[in-house]
Amino acid sequence: MPELPEVETTLRGVAPHVVNQSIEALTVSNGSLRWPVTEGISEIVRGQRITGITRRAKYLLFELERGSMMVHLGMSGSLRLVDDGASRRKHDHIEMRLANGVCLRYHDPRRFGAWLWSDSGFPQLDHLGPEPLTDEFAGERLFHLSRKRKMAVKPFIMDNHIVVGVGNIYASEALFRSGIRPDRAAGRISLQRYQLLAGHIKEVLQSAIMQGGTTLRDFVNGNGEPGYFQQTLNVYGRGGEPCHNCAKHLKEIRLGQRSTVFCTACQR
């Protein structure tokens, strides 16, 4: 599943090619996504100029002269910049053709993403926690919200009401860097350790963004090139392999219905 760095990488990849460009046509080949594509969206956005692109959590927001389009990559989605007339791939569900000759194609084999238009905001963005790379997110927030919580710390920091965009990969990596077991009760972690964890969450996300995101089976960035952060993963996807710190074999468990890998020696 594309996580926050992949979405940020996508934004940075496509923005220079689409901002301040007028939409000549939006073609929907298959509108049956997680939420049905907004009815009549092709007519609504035709001729409008894209005034900017922003990101909220893992949602991309294409700001238009009237309203905005919200795009979510779901579990297997990607956006690609292609030349006008380039052959379509299977699962290319939406194509946006711009006045400069660029086409932006939405590719989603599992169709669990979204492409919506609204002129009054999107309810999916209500009640989200702070962005992890802002000053609003800090260890003090984690400590305060975790008191008396018995749930494990990993699903706690993956809760979008607590902080947005900390998915499975980066939660695992930040916990490893912080020396915290992912299955430790959130309410039993000290303020000092949460301050350390918040710092490592910021660091691991920033590192991934700088390196172009994490390559997953279905993800490529806006130019069709994979990211490279997977070269520096310490625990994610490495169950049974030796720990980079102590050489002890990493343990893999199921936590919150997700595979979770950690070091029993380095994380406590």
C-alpha positions as MATLAB code, in Angstrom:
seq = 'MPELPEVETTLRGVAPHVVNQSIEALTVSNGSLRWPVTEGISEIVRGQRITGITRRAKYLLFELERGSMMVHLGMSGSLRLVDDGASRRKHDHIEMRLANGVCLRYHDPRRFGAWLWSDSGFPQLDHLGPEPLTDEFAGERLFHLSRKRKMAVKPFIMDNHIVVGVGNIYASEALFRSGIRPDRAAGRISLQRYQLLAGHIKEVLQSAIMQGGTTLRDFVNGNGEPGYFQQTLNVYGRGGEPCHNCAKHLKEIRLGQRSTVFCTACQR';
ca = [
       0.000    0.000    0.000;
       1.421    3.429   -0.897;
       2.163    5.294    2.310;
       2.697    8.982    3.052;
       6.194    9.230    1.472;
       4.929    7.563   -1.722;
       2.028   10.008   -1.906;
       4.318   12.970   -1.224;
       6.733   11.683   -3.875;
       3.845   11.429   -6.323;
       2.768   14.990   -5.538;
       6.265   16.352   -6.098;
       6.614   14.331   -9.295;
       3.420   15.441  -11.005;
       2.968   19.001   -9.666;
       5.419   20.766  -12.039;
       3.626   19.241  -15.039;
       0.013   19.951  -14.068;
      -0.175   23.090  -11.916;
      -1.498   26.100  -13.868;
      -2.569   23.833  -16.720;
      -6.139   23.668  -18.007;
      -7.949   20.350  -18.149;
      -8.921   19.558  -21.732;
     -10.593   16.269  -20.904;
     -11.093   13.828  -18.042;
     -11.936   10.319  -19.228;
     -13.273    7.767  -16.743;
     -12.990    4.188  -18.027;
     -14.029    2.569  -14.752;
     -15.600    4.645  -12.002;
     -16.198    1.770   -9.592;
     -13.518    2.595   -7.040;
     -13.671    2.531   -3.231;
     -16.140    5.394   -3.535;
     -17.795    5.797   -6.948;
     -16.153    8.514   -9.038;
     -18.220   11.704   -8.748;
     -21.043   11.604  -11.256;
     -20.531   14.107  -14.070;
     -16.960   14.884  -13.018;
     -15.741   14.992  -16.630;
     -18.112   17.828  -17.497;
     -17.532   19.634  -14.194;
     -13.734   19.902  -14.532;
     -13.409   20.305  -18.313;
     -11.803   23.667  -19.090;
     -10.877   24.383  -15.493;
      -7.326   25.300  -14.526;
      -5.453   23.362  -11.843;
      -4.343   26.096   -9.449;
      -2.347   23.859   -7.111;
      -1.859   20.426   -5.542;
      -1.696   19.729   -1.835;
      -1.615   16.626    0.339;
      -3.607   15.816    3.468;
      -2.621   12.497    5.032;
      -2.525   10.133    2.020;
      -5.041   12.138   -0.012;
      -3.971   14.319   -2.938;
      -6.042   17.463   -3.495;
      -6.064   19.001   -6.967;
      -7.268   22.564   -6.408;
      -9.330   23.908   -9.315;
     -10.835   27.270  -10.178;
     -14.096   25.835   -8.884;
     -13.936   23.126   -6.261;
     -11.244   20.481   -5.987;
     -10.565   16.854   -6.869;
      -9.490   14.442   -4.152;
      -7.389   11.454   -5.239;
      -6.457    8.508   -3.040;
      -4.144    5.761   -4.304;
      -5.791    3.063   -2.204;
      -3.870   -0.203   -1.920;
      -2.419   -0.465   -5.410;
      -2.923    2.861   -7.151;
      -0.435    5.112   -8.897;
      -0.387    8.221  -11.051;
       1.754    8.301  -14.204;
       2.655   11.112  -16.568;
       2.417    9.914  -20.163;
       2.430   11.508  -23.601;
      -0.938   12.150  -25.185;
      -1.867    9.087  -27.230;
       0.355    6.639  -25.328;
      -1.147    3.149  -25.192;
      -3.284    2.421  -22.170;
      -2.483   -0.338  -19.706;
      -4.978   -2.673  -18.168;
      -6.349   -1.045  -14.990;
      -5.762    2.498  -16.273;
      -9.135    3.722  -15.032;
      -8.906    7.515  -15.339;
      -7.036    9.802  -17.710;
      -6.703   13.574  -17.374;
      -5.479   15.329  -20.521;
      -4.021   18.795  -20.077;
      -3.530   21.757  -22.401;
       0.260   21.264  -22.443;
      -0.123   17.806  -24.014;
       0.565   15.907  -20.791;
      -1.756   13.084  -19.721;
      -2.045   12.022  -16.101;
      -3.265    8.444  -15.758;
      -4.651    6.780  -12.669;
      -3.769    3.084  -12.514;
      -5.349    0.902   -9.818;
      -5.583   -2.904  -10.216;
      -7.449   -3.426   -6.942;
      -9.689   -0.359   -7.381;
      -9.576    0.590   -3.712;
      -8.597    4.191   -4.335;
     -10.752    7.235   -5.008;
     -11.208   10.133   -7.435;
     -13.818   12.622   -6.236;
     -14.832   16.248   -6.869;
     -16.424   18.649   -4.415;
     -16.882   22.376   -3.986;
     -17.618   22.097   -0.262;
     -14.894   19.880    1.182;
     -14.543   16.154    1.758;
     -15.862   14.343    4.854;
     -12.976   11.860    4.601;
     -10.675   14.633    5.812;
     -12.688   15.464    8.916;
     -11.314   14.429   12.314;
      -7.845   13.558   11.032;
      -4.883   13.958   13.351;
      -1.949   16.289   12.661;
       0.567   15.811    9.882;
       3.636   14.007   11.269;
       6.142   16.436    9.762;
       4.653   19.514   11.421;
       5.342   21.076   14.815;
       1.805   20.130   15.864;
       2.947   16.511   16.103;
       5.228   15.822   19.062;
       5.975   13.258   21.741;
       3.845   15.168   24.224;
       0.768   14.514   22.066;
       1.506   10.794   21.902;
       2.068   10.617   25.646;
      -1.124   12.519   26.480;
      -3.375   10.508   24.146;
      -1.870    7.162   25.164;
      -2.626    7.338   28.881;
      -4.569    4.284   30.101;
      -4.471    2.825   26.578;
      -3.933   -0.942   26.591;
      -3.611   -1.249   22.809;
      -0.158   -1.931   21.397;
       1.942    1.082   20.491;
       2.307    0.195   16.821;
      -1.410    0.320   15.929;
      -1.675    3.345   18.243;
       0.740    5.426   16.147;
      -0.908    4.115   12.958;
      -4.287    5.520   14.029;
      -5.111    8.498   11.766;
      -6.911   10.199   14.653;
      -3.610   10.252   16.551;
      -1.334   11.224   13.661;
      -1.848   10.776    9.931;
       0.267    8.876    7.470;
       2.321    6.596    9.735;
       1.709    3.327    7.920;
       2.984   -0.173    8.530;
       6.455    0.244    7.045;
       7.383    3.493    8.739;
       5.794    2.632   12.079;
       7.948   -0.501   12.192;
      11.104    1.377   11.265;
      10.528    4.249   13.707;
       9.869    1.837   16.583;
      13.084   -0.027   15.785;
      15.116    3.175   15.765;
      13.514    4.130   19.090;
      14.190    0.736   20.710;
      10.491    0.195   21.485;
       8.741   -3.143   21.046;
       5.749   -2.746   18.708;
       3.555   -4.871   20.991;
       4.224   -2.837   24.155;
       1.065   -1.244   25.570;
       0.809    2.374   24.431;
      -0.144    3.503   27.927;
       3.011    2.051   29.462;
       5.495    4.137   27.484;
       7.093    7.169   29.124;
       7.059   10.745   27.885;
      10.795   10.580   27.213;
      10.413    7.511   24.994;
       7.474    9.075   23.148;
       9.564   12.175   22.482;
      12.245    9.910   21.029;
       9.659    8.019   18.968;
       8.093   11.186   17.554;
      11.521   12.349   16.449;
      12.244    9.053   14.717;
       8.854    9.063   12.996;
       9.754   12.425   11.489;
      13.231   11.233   10.526;
      12.156    8.001    8.873;
       9.421    9.728    6.867;
      11.758   12.518    5.779;
      14.393    9.982    4.742;
      11.876    8.049    2.689;
      10.632   11.199    0.963;
      14.190   12.259    0.149;
      14.895    8.840   -1.358;
      11.728    8.745   -3.411;
       9.452    6.531   -1.349;
       9.489    2.826   -0.724;
       9.196    0.507   -3.689;
       6.259   -1.856   -3.295;
       4.994   -4.262   -5.924;
       2.446   -1.844   -7.354;
       4.044    1.549   -6.727;
       6.071    3.750   -9.030;
       6.535    7.497   -8.717;
       5.223   10.143  -11.095;
       7.934    9.516  -13.680;
       7.469    5.747  -13.605;
      10.633    5.136  -11.588;
      10.690    3.185   -8.311;
      11.708    4.652   -4.986;
      14.786    3.493   -3.106;
      14.047    3.625    0.614;
      13.755   -0.178    0.758;
      17.552   -0.342    0.686;
      17.713    1.048    4.232;
      14.897   -0.884    5.930;
      15.955   -2.375    9.253;
      13.002   -4.591   10.134;
      10.063   -4.343    7.715;
       9.842   -7.492    5.585;
      12.935   -9.001    7.230;
      11.398  -11.568    9.580;
      13.920  -14.296   10.472;
      16.878  -12.323    9.143;
      19.683  -11.046   11.380;
      19.257   -7.694   13.104;
      21.534   -5.023   11.653;
      22.449   -3.949   15.195;
      22.991   -7.176   17.138;
      22.755   -9.993   14.536;
      19.995  -11.755   16.482;
      17.247  -13.159   14.249;
      14.324  -10.767   13.924;
      10.954  -11.955   15.210;
       7.793  -11.737   13.115;
       4.329  -11.606   14.675;
       0.795  -10.581   13.680;
      -0.270   -7.335   15.295;
      -3.489   -5.587   14.399;
      -3.896   -8.011   11.482;
      -0.564   -6.884   10.056;
       2.787   -8.591    9.828;
       5.144   -6.981   12.333;
       8.885   -7.565   12.580;
      11.099   -6.447   15.458;
      14.237   -7.330   17.400;
      13.619   -8.870   20.810;
      17.066   -7.745   21.980;
      17.173   -4.158   20.700;
      13.519   -3.287   21.276;
      12.032   -3.373   24.760;
];
